[in-house]
Amino acid sequence: MPWYFWIPLVVAGLASMVALSVLTAKIQPPPSAAESITLDGKARKLEGERYIEYRVGCTINAPPEAVWALLTNATNLPQWNSTIISVEGTIAAGQRIKLKSKLAPDRVFPLVISTFEPNRRLVWEDGNKIFKGVRTFTLESSGDTTTVTMAEVLTGAFLPQIAPKLPDFTPSFELFAADLKAAAQA
């Protein structure tokens, strides 16, 4: 067999090795990702290797049940949350929702509710090893006040290529925290 018959096999093998190395590349959060989220309503962006996290936290003078009711009512979310255009579906364990954000008004984000712990924790996510986004809302009660944190972690093999095209989520996170606080305390 002539040597040039081997070229497609060698190229395919190299391509497979490159794809495998990209998909198995290590995701490393920065050391600051282990720190608690501050409750001052100011969003932070943390960057690591194939890892970006946006986070914000605030204290709300309302019980967790009132905050939870706001976070889980898909129909009413756009009425108090000025960062969202629309949400279709039901926010409940294992459900799928479609969210339109003002940051990307022409795009619909198909999300899965992966964690649903009433009055405590809500997680929605989309994507895979190539690019994944996971948003976590955490509520902690202290009498008639609730501390709320929201963090979105973006990871994946193609994050270095996608990250430069992403908008800065910091202002949107700060606006969300202010909107939630105002709605819950109304």
Secondary structure, 3 states (H helix, E strand, C coil): CCHHHHHHHHHHHHHHHHHHHHHCCCCECCHHHHCCCCCCCCCEEEEEECEEEEEEEEEECCCHHHHHHHHHCCCCHHHHCCCEEEEECCCCCCCEEEEEECCCCCCCEEEEEEEEECCCEEEEEEECCCCEEEEEEEEEEECCEEEEEEEEEEECCCHHHHHHHCCCCHHHHHHHHHHHHHHHHC
